[in-house]
Each structure stands twice: as C-alpha cells, then as structure tokens.
C-alpha cells in the first residue's frame, strides 16, 4: 500500500524550500549589491608626464576603459609631481594610482594605507632593475676606496640613492664619487678615463638570468660601452621591482578584484590600451605582494617627511 505523507510534513518541506529560495535570492541580491552601493566613482591619480595623459584623447580613452571595466564613473586626476600624487593617495583623495616603486614605498611610509595591486612587466620579461657598480676590467682588482666612480645626479635611484644607502649601512665600501650630471655625462667621463667606473642599472628578471654589463642602462648605450672596452660588474643591489598600480585601503575587495582582472586581461584583450597604460613596460602585469617594495623603506624616509617633493617630473620607468 502506498504511504502518503501527511499535510503537515508537506507544509514543513515546502516551508523549507521557500526558505532556501529566499536565502538564495538574498544571496544573489547581496552579490549584486556590490561595490557600486558604496562607491560612487573611482578617482585615478597619474603624474602629468605619463603618456596615458599626454593629450585629452589618450586620457579619455583610458578613463572610458576603466569605467567600462568596473561599471562606475571614473575621474582621472593629474599631478605635477610624484610628491603631490603621494600626498593625494595617502589622504584618500585618489583611490587608485600609477606609482613608481619609490613613490609607492613613500606612500606606504606616510600612511600605511595603500596596497600594491599589480606590477607591470617589461616586454622582455624584466620585472625591475638592480643598481650596479661597473668598473673597467683593469680596475676590478683595485680597492674600491681608491677608485673614482661616476654617478649621474642626486635624483637617480640607481646612481646615487641606492649606492649611498649601501655605503651608509656598510655593505659597500665608499669610493670617490664624481658627479656627471647625466648618464651621458658619466659615459663621457668614462670614455676619457676621468673615472674608473660608474653606478648604473641593469634589468632584473624573475627567471634569475645573470646581470651583465651588456644590459647596462637597459642596453641604451650598448655601442658606447662596447667601444669603451671590457668592464666588470663588481656590486649589485637587491632588485627594485617595477612601480605598481596601487589602491587606497578604502577600495572594497570586490572592486580591487575587478580592477585586477581588467589589468590581467589587457595584453590579450586590448594591447593598444596596454601601450597607453604602460608604454615602457608593455609586457602585462603580475600580482603584487605586500612586501614587494619593503626593501625601499630606507630610501623614502626623507621623502615621506617632506611632501610634496617636486622630483616627480619623470615617468615611473625613469626613476632609476
């Protein structure tokens, strides 16, 4: 004989089903009530010398691309210097910023309120750079304190700030420093044998390929250096990663995820836009970690204490 369930049991089961439906609907509604319920717009900070804002058409192209990707109005705010950008990001006046490695580290030092979202990678796979000391082969065995070593100027991270920090901490012996005024000026002095070597930089790669003099200054002066004769790298710093796209801590996690996906898909989906957003480092993006720029903390203390600094008239790729 077929047993029939009682009406009360059916009512209970139907009640449970209705509860499940209501919970599901609530979950869907909650999922849809995302960052758009708390964020009215996204403000993006960029220094004025960045190619993405070089003219109104480029700037509007970038603005519309971000707005379409996240479904929010976007405003691009430009700044005359990295110092001004640091101040704006630390205070929350912009939510998202195109940083150099140094300006991000300085912002973190100012407020502890930013997080690196993605790091750009160069087309050849370079993830950053290392400051290096290169000397003439004949001088490689000479005590460093007895050498005259060139550097470009005091705004150069690779030529002055990083080596000076290493000398101050005792990890590098102090040579006689000779100011060249520019990389070209340093190479002029080197070719004339007025100096024994110089501080420069070479690209750094995640695959640990060796750093050699042929990639000095990214290969920009390869012919001049080759004609100057054999040289040897006798010191190199820890890697400095390419400057990140970073967020203020007030940005919701789901918006951060959407922005990360937007950047991750640029190489395949919109390579032309990638060339605007990262014209020098046009190899795409990788996820950034919370300690990626911690090795720069010692370089940015003064910058963090003296904002705005007025040294930001260059692109992030030039801050070497």
N, C-alpha and C positions, 0 to 999 in steps of 0.2 A: 504494500500500500504506500502510495506517495505521501510523504510528510510535507505539510505546508508550514512555512514559517509564520509565526504569529504577527499580527499587525504592529504590536509594539516594537518587535525586533526590526521589522522593515523600516519603521519610523526612525529608530536609532541609527540604522545603517544609512538611511537617506540623510539623516542629520549630519552624520559623519562625512558623507560625500559632499554635502553642501558646505561644511566647514573647510574641507580640503579645497573646494573650488574657491571659497572666499579667501583663504590663505594664499592660494596660487595667484588669484587676481591681485591681492595686496602686494605680493612679491613682485609681480610684473609691473604694477604701478610704481612701487618703490624703485625698481630698476630704471624705470623711465624718468622718475623724478630725481635725476642725477645732478651733476654739477650745474646744469642750466637753471636749477632752482636757487642756487646760492651765488652764482657768478653772473653778473650782467654783461661783462665784457672781459676780454683779455688784453692787457697792455704789454706790449713787447718793447724792450729797450735795446737800442743799437747805437753805436757811435756813428757820427755823420760821415766819417771817411769810409765806412763799409760799403762795398759795391752794391749791396742789396738796396741801399737807399741813395744811390748816386744820382738818380733822377726820379721825377714823380711817377713815371710809367713803371719802373722797376719796383719802387716802393709799393705801389698799388697792386702789382702782380703778386708780390709776397704777401701783402695784407689779405687779399682775397683768398689766396691759397690756404692760409691758416684759418681764416673764418669759415671756409667751406669744410675744412677737415674736422673742425670741432663744433660747428653749429652755433657759434657765438660771434657777436660783433668783436672785431679786433681793431685796436688802435696801435700804430707804431709810433713810438716816441724816440726822437733822435737826441743825442747828447754830443757836446763838443769834445768831451774827453772821457777816458775810462774812469777818471776820478768822479766825474759827475754821474756816470752810469752806476758806479759802486754805491754812491750815496742814495740814488733813486731806488735801486734794488734792495738795499739794506732797509730802507724805510718803508718798503712795500708800495711805493708809487708806481713801480712796474712789477708785473708778475713773472715775467719771462725775460731773459737777457741773453744776448750773444756776447759771451765773455772771452777774454784771453785767459790763459792759465793763471797769470799773475793777478788779473782783476777779479777772477773768481775767488782765488785764495784770499785776496784782500777783503772781499765782501764777507766771506765766511769769518774772517778775523774780526770784522767790525760788529757783526750781529749774530753769527751762528744760526742764521735764519734762512739759508739757501741750500739747495741740493742740486748737484750736477745731474742732469737728465741723460744726455747723450754726449759722447765725444766724437768729433769728426776724425776721419781717417783720410790720409792723402791717397791720391790715385795709385801711387806705387806701394801702398800699404804702410807708410810711415805713420806711427801713432803719436809721435812727438819728436823731441830733439834732446841732444846732450851737449852741454858746454864742454869744449875740449881745449887742451893746450897742445899746439903743434909747434915743433921746433925743427930747424934744419938738421938733417941727418948728422952732420959733423958736430953739432952741439948737443946731441942726445945724451952723451955721457957726462956732460958738464953739470956741475952742481947748479940747481935752479937759481939759487941766490946770486949766482954770478952771471946770469943771463938778463938781457934786455928784452922784454916781452911787450908786444904791442896789443892795444885794445882800441875799439872804435871810439866810444864815448861813455859817459856815466849813465846813460839811459838804457844801455844794452844789457839785457839779462845774461846772455851767454858770454859777452866780452868783458863785463865788469861786475855785475851784481852777484852772479853765482860764483865766479872765482874769488871775489872779495870775501864772500861768506865762507868759502872753503879755507881761505888764508886765515880768516879771523878765528875759525874753530880749530885750526891747527892741522887740518887734513891735507893742506897743500903748503909747501914752502913758498915764502914770498920772494918773487923776482923783482927786478926794477921794472916798474910799469911805465910804458911810453904811450901817450895818447896820440891816436892817429886822426881823430875827428870823424872818421867814417871807415867802413870796411875797405873802400878803395884807397883811402889814405894809409891804412895799415899795410895793405899789399904793396903800395909804392915804397914804403919804408923797408919792407921785407925784401923786395927785389933789389933795392940799393944797398942791402946788407947793413942798414942802420939799426936793425933789430935782429935778434936771433930766432924769434918765433912770435907767435901771437895766440890770443884766445879767440876762438870762433865756435862754430857749432856744426854738428852733423846730424842727419835724420836718425831717429831711433825706430826700431821695428819690433813688433810683438814676437816675431819668429827668431829673435836674438841673432840676426845676421850681424857679422862683425862691423864695428865702426872703423872706417879707414879714411885716409886723407883725400881720396878721390871724390868723396861726397861732402867735402868741406863746403860750408855755406850752401848746402843743397845742390852743389855742382855748378853754381852760378859763375864761379871764377875758375873753373877747371883748367882752361888753357893757360891762364896766367900762372897758376900754381904749378902746373907741369913744367912750364918753361923756367920756373924759379929753381928747379932741382929737387932732389929727393928730400922728403920731410917725414917726420915720425910723430904720431900722437903719443904723448907721454903721460897725459892725465885726462880723464873724462869724468863728468859729474853723473849723478843719478839722472834717470830720464825725467824730462819735463813733458807731460802729456799735452796734446793739443787742447786749446781752450774749449770749454764745454758750452753747450746750450743749457742754461740752468733756470731753476724755478724758485720762487719765494715759497716758504713753507706754508703759506696760506692757500696755495693752489691745491684743490682736492685731488686725492689719489686717482680718481677715475679720469679727471681731466689730464693729469700727468700721463696716464696710460695712453690716452688718445693722442696726445702730443708725441709721445714716444713712437707709437705706431706710424704716425704721419712722417716722422723723420726717417724711420727704418725703411719705409717703402719708397722714399724719394728716388733712389738710384734706378729702380726698375719702372716706377710709375710716372715719374716726372723728372728726368735727368736735366732738362733745361732749367727747372726750378732749383734743383740742387746746385747748378752752376751759379745761380744768383745768391742762394743762401750761403754756400761755401765755395766761392770761386777759386780759392787757392787749394783748399783741402777737399777736393771733389771726389773722394772715394767712398762716400757714405758715412754711416755712423755706427758706433758700438755703444752698448750700455755703459754708463759711468758708475763708478763705485764711490762709497762715502769717504774713502781715504785716498782717492786718486791724486789729490793735489796737496796732501798734508806735508809733503817734503818742501813746499814753498813757504811754509809758515814763517820761517826765519827771514825771508826776503821781503815780506809785506808788512811787517810791524810798523815801520815808519810811514808807509803809505796809508795804512789804516788809521793812523793817528793824525794825518794831515790832509783830509779831504776838503774840497776836490784838489787833485794833484797837478792837473794841467799837463800831464805827459801822454795823454791818450790820443794824439793826432795821427796815430798809425793803426793799421788793421791788426787783428789779433795774431795773424801769421807773421807779422813783422816784429813782434815783441820778443825777439831772440837776442 
